[in-house]
Amino acid sequence: MGSALAGVMFVWSMLSPLLPRQLFEHFVGRFLRRHARRLAGFMDPYLTVTISEHCGERMRLGDVYDQAKAYLSHRCARRARSLRAERAARDGGGGDRFLLTMGDGEEVYDVFQGAIVWWYSVSSGGGRRYESPWFGGGGGVVYDDDRRAYRLLFHQRHRDLVVDSYLPHVCREGRAIMLRNRRRKLFTNAGGDRYRKSAWSYVAFEHPSTFDTLAMDPAKKRDIMDDLDAFRNGKDYYARIGKAWKRGYLLHGPPGTGKSTMIAAMANYLDYDIYDVELTSVATNTDLRRLFIETKGKSIIVIEDIDCSVDLTGKRKKRSPLAAGAAEPVDTTKDENASKVTLSGLLNVIDGLWSACGGERIVVFTTNHVDKLDPALIRRGRMDKHIEMSYCCFETFKILAKNYLAIDAHHLFDDVRSLLQDAKIKITPADVAEHLMLKCAAADEAACLASLVTALEKKAKDKEKVEETVVDG
């Protein structure tokens, strides 16, 4: 052995001056790295799988991370010494309860079919914090820019068991736990905060509106509820017909007819989150695409008063032949920071190729002036169901009387019926509700109904005066 090593060293001393240094470092370095990995495999037979919180290549937060987090909080958190507390859904008693998850740097173990695995919670440790401009200064919500991940450590002889059985088991159990502990959320786009991990901020969604309390004709409500049920249970159907699992609703009607209340009732009925998109805070079509990609399933994406948001509502401009060669005037007063979202960009994310990035999503537009919207925006296939939120009728009034006064009948109901059936009178459910609301301890249902009858009679007289003036003119 000594003679052989001496011979190798002699030959190497002869050849090393003739070999290029870069070539030597490349081949020798690769040889050492390869055999070092093999040696490490004999010394340390454990493998590591990292589950990151943020999947940057997919432009969205990682679902697997959330599922692993829920699984560990339910199964393994009791063995951890360092914990993070998060508020869970309200329990049946009306109190608050918390979910405890692993703190940064904590380690727990789990046993699956006789195999022991270890989970580690790791953090990038960036520690940068920013105050959200959406909530305003001074005590606003603060966000952490740390990137977290879970690392799963296991022996290499359990590789197939972990990859083929254990990780799918973690995802299934995590999804079930998340569903049980889920709190509905109301999201809004933060806008302009480039340091954030997510483009969305959220608060707990606790709106009490339901279809039972929604002031609308019962037959119309039943039709909407049946349509929502068909969508919620239609995953296989949408896949069979080759369409993205989404549906569009256009709510249109005068102000005060309950469009926002309808959205809240839909969310409560389906148990979906709401993403409220503020288009004026979206700088470009790329930012809008990122917003829609980061929305998750079981959600309602809402753009309220779309006719007042950004310049999407005008008809396509047609240039006359005489003006074709003339230069268009430049509007120097236009705000350079204004949103550059276009109609084409919006159509692409709600109904184009990007609309298939995710499933079980409902897109809702609301407007007071449906005639101002571009026909391409509200055509069937984009806004599949058009729902007119109209003025108050007698059936709507009975629901409001039940909600506000807890009565189903009264002798003044006949007066209200005759006045509401008069085609000359138009009153919104919001105006009716204002009269029916008990504003003081001395108020009763008779006084509230009498106030409503007086208001309806006044509207009828004002309408007659207007008509007489028109005739005389």
ABEGO torsion letter per residue (X at the ends): XAAAAAAAAAAAAAAAAABBAAAAAAAAAAAAAAAAAAAAAAABABBBBBBBABBAAAGBBBAAAAAAAAAAAAAAAAABABBBBBBBBBBAAGBBBBBBBBBBGBBBBBBBGGBBBBBBBBBAGAGBBBBBAAAEBGGBBBBBABBBBBBBBBBAAAAAAAAAAAAAAAAAAAAAAAAAABBBBBBBBAEGBAABABABBBBBBABABBAAABBBBAAAAAAAAAAAAAAAAAAAAAAAAGBBBBBBBBBBEBBGAGAAAAAAAAAAAAGBBBBBBBAAABABAAAAAAAAAABBBGBBBBBBGAAABBBAABBBBBBBAAAAABBBBBBAABBAABBABBAAAAAAAAABAAAABEBGBBBBBBBABAAABBAAAABBGABABBBBBBBBBAAAAAAAAAAAAGBABBAAAAAAAAAAABAABBBBAAAAAAAABBABAABBAAAAAAAAAAAAAAAAAAAAAAAAAAAAX
